[in-house]
Amino acid sequence: MDEHAAEARDERPRHTYAEAVERFFAETSIKPRTKPILTLAVETEMRREELLGITVRSIDLERREIHLDKTKTNARAACP
């Protein structure tokens, strides 16, 4: 790689992950009420079935965890 290409790459604006997610929501026509669940899905990499299985009892606010009763491997898990 030549020197000019390296300099040009370093001059690109750097965006944080959070900024990229916010930009995605701003550029799409997603309803505001779906934003929290989509953010949770992206941040935790949970599968659809895991997200749909979340109940009030599965959320531990003190530990900041969500306890999953059933995962892809049919095992219990905690998601930070």
PyRosetta script that sets phi, psi and omega in degrees:
from pyrosetta import init, pose_from_sequence

init()
pose = pose_from_sequence("MDEHAAEARDERPRHTYAEAVERFFAETSIKPRTKPILTLAVETEMRREELLGITVRSIDLERREIHLDKTKTNARAACP")
pose.set_psi(1, 134.4)
pose.set_omega(1, -179.2)
pose.set_phi(2, -82.0)
pose.set_psi(2, 167.6)
pose.set_omega(2, -174.2)
pose.set_phi(3, -63.9)
pose.set_psi(3, -38.4)
pose.set_omega(3, -177.9)
pose.set_phi(4, -68.1)
pose.set_psi(4, -36.9)
pose.set_omega(4, 178.8)
pose.set_phi(5, -66.2)
pose.set_psi(5, -39.6)
pose.set_omega(5, 178.8)
pose.set_phi(6, -65.4)
pose.set_psi(6, -40.2)
pose.set_omega(6, 178.9)
pose.set_phi(7, -65.5)
pose.set_psi(7, -42.4)
pose.set_omega(7, -179.6)
pose.set_phi(8, -63.6)
pose.set_psi(8, -39.3)
pose.set_omega(8, 179.8)
pose.set_phi(9, -65.3)
pose.set_psi(9, -38.2)
pose.set_omega(9, -179.1)
pose.set_phi(10, -71.8)
pose.set_psi(10, -19.6)
pose.set_omega(10, -179.0)
pose.set_phi(11, -85.3)
pose.set_psi(11, -8.2)
pose.set_omega(11, 178.4)
pose.set_phi(12, -64.3)
pose.set_psi(12, 144.1)
pose.set_omega(12, 177.9)
pose.set_phi(13, -65.8)
pose.set_psi(13, 139.9)
pose.set_omega(13, 179.6)
pose.set_phi(14, -101.1)
pose.set_psi(14, 131.8)
pose.set_omega(14, -179.6)
pose.set_phi(15, -118.5)
pose.set_psi(15, 142.5)
pose.set_omega(15, 176.2)
pose.set_phi(16, -79.1)
pose.set_psi(16, 165.8)
pose.set_omega(16, 177.8)
pose.set_phi(17, -59.9)
pose.set_psi(17, -44.2)
pose.set_omega(17, -179.8)
pose.set_phi(18, -61.7)
pose.set_psi(18, -39.5)
pose.set_omega(18, 178.2)
pose.set_phi(19, -64.8)
pose.set_psi(19, -38.5)
pose.set_omega(19, 179.3)
pose.set_phi(20, -64.9)
pose.set_psi(20, -40.9)
pose.set_omega(20, 178.8)
pose.set_phi(21, -65.9)
pose.set_psi(21, -44.6)
pose.set_omega(21, 178.6)
pose.set_phi(22, -62.0)
pose.set_psi(22, -40.1)
pose.set_omega(22, 178.9)
pose.set_phi(23, -64.3)
pose.set_psi(23, -40.1)
pose.set_omega(23, 177.3)
pose.set_phi(24, -59.0)
pose.set_psi(24, -46.9)
pose.set_omega(24, -179.7)
pose.set_phi(25, -64.6)
pose.set_psi(25, -36.6)
pose.set_omega(25, -179.0)
pose.set_phi(26, -70.2)
pose.set_psi(26, -32.7)
pose.set_omega(26, -175.3)
pose.set_phi(27, -89.1)
pose.set_psi(27, -8.0)
pose.set_omega(27, -179.7)
pose.set_phi(28, -114.1)
pose.set_psi(28, 167.3)
pose.set_omega(28, -177.9)
pose.set_phi(29, -99.2)
pose.set_psi(29, 46.6)
pose.set_omega(29, 179.3)
pose.set_phi(30, -78.8)
pose.set_psi(30, 135.6)
pose.set_omega(30, 178.9)
pose.set_phi(31, -66.6)
pose.set_psi(31, 140.4)
pose.set_omega(31, -178.3)
pose.set_phi(32, -56.0)
pose.set_psi(32, -32.5)
pose.set_omega(32, -177.6)
pose.set_phi(33, -70.8)
pose.set_psi(33, -18.2)
pose.set_omega(33, 178.5)
pose.set_phi(34, -90.0)
pose.set_psi(34, -9.7)
pose.set_omega(34, -177.6)
pose.set_phi(35, -58.9)
pose.set_psi(35, -45.3)
pose.set_omega(35, -179.1)
pose.set_phi(36, -60.4)
pose.set_psi(36, -42.4)
pose.set_omega(36, -178.2)
pose.set_phi(37, -70.7)
pose.set_psi(37, -36.1)
pose.set_omega(37, 177.1)
pose.set_phi(38, -68.9)
pose.set_psi(38, -38.5)
pose.set_omega(38, 176.6)
pose.set_phi(39, -63.0)
pose.set_psi(39, -43.8)
pose.set_omega(39, 177.6)
pose.set_phi(40, -60.5)
pose.set_psi(40, -42.6)
pose.set_omega(40, 179.7)
pose.set_phi(41, -61.7)
pose.set_psi(41, -44.1)
pose.set_omega(41, -179.1)
pose.set_phi(42, -69.1)
pose.set_psi(42, -45.4)
pose.set_omega(42, -176.5)
pose.set_phi(43, -67.5)
pose.set_psi(43, -35.5)
pose.set_omega(43, -174.7)
pose.set_phi(44, -103.1)
pose.set_psi(44, -12.2)
pose.set_omega(44, -176.9)
pose.set_phi(45, 59.5)
pose.set_psi(45, 31.4)
pose.set_omega(45, 176.6)
pose.set_phi(46, -72.5)
pose.set_psi(46, 150.2)
pose.set_omega(46, 174.9)
pose.set_phi(47, -81.6)
pose.set_psi(47, 163.8)
pose.set_omega(47, -177.1)
pose.set_phi(48, -56.8)
pose.set_psi(48, -45.1)
pose.set_omega(48, -178.8)
pose.set_phi(49, -63.3)
pose.set_psi(49, -35.9)
pose.set_omega(49, 178.7)
pose.set_phi(50, -68.0)
pose.set_psi(50, -42.8)
pose.set_omega(50, 178.7)
pose.set_phi(51, -63.1)
pose.set_psi(51, -42.6)
pose.set_omega(51, -178.5)
pose.set_phi(52, -71.1)
pose.set_psi(52, -17.6)
pose.set_omega(52, 179.8)
pose.set_phi(53, -89.1)
pose.set_psi(53, -0.9)
pose.set_omega(53, -178.9)
pose.set_phi(54, -71.1)
pose.set_psi(54, 132.0)
pose.set_omega(54, 174.8)
pose.set_phi(55, -123.9)
pose.set_psi(55, 170.4)
pose.set_omega(55, 178.2)
pose.set_phi(56, -59.3)
pose.set_psi(56, -39.0)
pose.set_omega(56, -179.0)
pose.set_phi(57, -67.3)
pose.set_psi(57, -22.3)
pose.set_omega(57, -177.7)
pose.set_phi(58, -84.1)
pose.set_psi(58, -4.7)
pose.set_omega(58, -178.4)
pose.set_phi(59, -99.6)
pose.set_psi(59, 124.0)
pose.set_omega(59, 177.4)
pose.set_phi(60, -110.9)
pose.set_psi(60, 100.0)
pose.set_omega(60, -176.4)
pose.set_phi(61, -69.4)
pose.set_psi(61, -33.7)
pose.set_omega(61, 179.9)
pose.set_phi(62, -64.0)
pose.set_psi(62, -44.5)
pose.set_omega(62, 179.9)
pose.set_phi(63, -87.3)
pose.set_psi(63, -9.9)
pose.set_omega(63, -176.8)
pose.set_phi(64, 58.3)
pose.set_psi(64, 50.0)
pose.set_omega(64, -179.5)
pose.set_phi(65, -131.7)
pose.set_psi(65, 155.6)
pose.set_omega(65, 170.6)
pose.set_phi(66, -117.8)
pose.set_psi(66, 124.7)
pose.set_omega(66, -179.8)
pose.set_phi(67, -92.4)
pose.set_psi(67, 123.0)
pose.set_omega(67, -178.9)
pose.set_phi(68, -100.3)
pose.set_psi(68, 122.2)
pose.set_omega(68, -179.9)
pose.set_phi(69, -75.8)
pose.set_psi(69, -31.7)
pose.set_omega(69, -177.5)
pose.set_phi(70, -140.4)
pose.set_psi(70, 124.5)
pose.set_omega(70, 178.6)
pose.set_phi(71, -113.6)
pose.set_psi(71, -173.4)
pose.set_omega(71, -179.6)
pose.set_phi(72, -58.9)
pose.set_psi(72, -34.3)
pose.set_omega(72, -179.4)
pose.set_phi(73, -93.9)
pose.set_psi(73, 12.9)
pose.set_omega(73, -178.9)
pose.set_phi(74, 60.9)
pose.set_psi(74, 28.4)
pose.set_omega(74, 178.6)
pose.set_phi(75, -109.5)
pose.set_psi(75, 156.9)
pose.set_omega(75, 174.0)
pose.set_phi(76, -80.6)
pose.set_psi(76, 148.2)
pose.set_omega(76, -179.0)
pose.set_phi(77, -153.9)
pose.set_psi(77, 160.6)
pose.set_omega(77, 173.5)
pose.set_phi(78, -118.8)
pose.set_psi(78, 134.8)
pose.set_omega(78, -178.4)
pose.set_phi(79, -114.4)
pose.set_psi(79, 119.1)
pose.set_omega(79, 179.8)
pose.set_phi(80, -71.9)
pose.dump_pdb("model.pdb")
